[in-house]
Amino acid sequence: MAKTLLTGGTVIDVRTGQATVQDLLIDGERIAAVGESAPGGAVTIDVTGKRVLPGLSNNHVHLGWSGMGWDGGPQGILKDQAVSDGDGFNAIKAYANLRKSVSVGLTSLRDLGMNNSGFDAKEALERGLVKGPRLEIAGQALMITGGHTWWCGYEVDGIDGMRKAVREQYKRGADIIKIMASEHTPQFTLDELKAAVDEAHTLDMKITTHATIPQAIRNVVEAGFDSIEHGGPCEREVMEMIAERGIFVVPTNSPFILQTNRGPERGMPEHVVAERKARWAAAPRTDPLIEMHEVGVKFAFGTDAGSPCVEHDVIVPEMETLLEYGVVETPLDVIQMLTINGAELRGHDTDVGTLEAGKYADLIVVDGDPLNDITALGNIVHVFVGGEQLVADGRMTDWYGW
Ligand SMILES: [Zn+2]
């Protein structure tokens, strides 16, 4: 792979927020130098006046769901997608969603199930059939019989059942394990949760969980989970444990925000919109997140892409919401969630997440200054994954792997 030199751009150090006009040299799939003059032979791209940042990550996506429509009920079309759409169709959705993700600067994705499409997408990338973001998958999520979203996951009961289910996901190619630990009540016993953590960690996999109510959050913290999806209310003491143990939380406000904004034009009944708004007004989902941030809990960025009305190329509203509701304070906080924090959550921070010599050349170039206005991250000019340019001047490049 040729060398590429980005000249004249303002490189943002996402750890400190420092922005410096520097050249950046890509050699093969890695960053060779930042801020040093170029050796000859490199293809030069002038990015004067633009900002250069590490590639972004969406740490909560569902590649097998389109996110295009409203579900019409508690499960509706989402359940239909899960139950009626075959593996082939889900794989095509996953392919489209990989493309959409890269088009908005996402160079890393963490797919949290639910169907088999994550396995197919991962294999297609690994075998060079398609190009796209780095992808880490949970395969099928694990839930109790009849548990949260049982219609699209893998029902598991008992300690032995749990150990076998984790091993099965591992065997099929999962990188991480996802456990549904609550719906309206906690789900799984503490011993089942501990068995899942023990088995995942023995196999050198991280383990995450859907846990949105106080007792369930306490359970997964006690059981030793690495991260918690969505976030939810819990006692201050539990929040402090989450912070102390370095457990990441991935807030996902996009389903609420986008369904209430875009739902009506996509067939969502007005009374459902009103109900959701009233529920949020009574207990904003951001309130416990604000408190978690106060006690020092680390956040990584996620949108729950694939949920009704949450398309894979719509990521800016989640960023705006984090600031608007005061979950975090500054655009730099959001940029860190999208870059270095996501990399730490996934255990890949030695390879991605910042722009440093030796790391993979996963980077974006944008118009405008996201340190002042986070929506500038929506002005994607170039996207590189592993040194390969997948977006050039705002347009996607060749995607064929051969
Ligand atoms: Zn989700």
Boltz pocket constraint, residues with backbone or C-beta under 6 A from the ligand:
constraints:
  - pocket:
      binder: B
      contacts: [[A, 60], [A, 61], [A, 62], [A, 112], [A, 304]]
      max_distance: 6.0
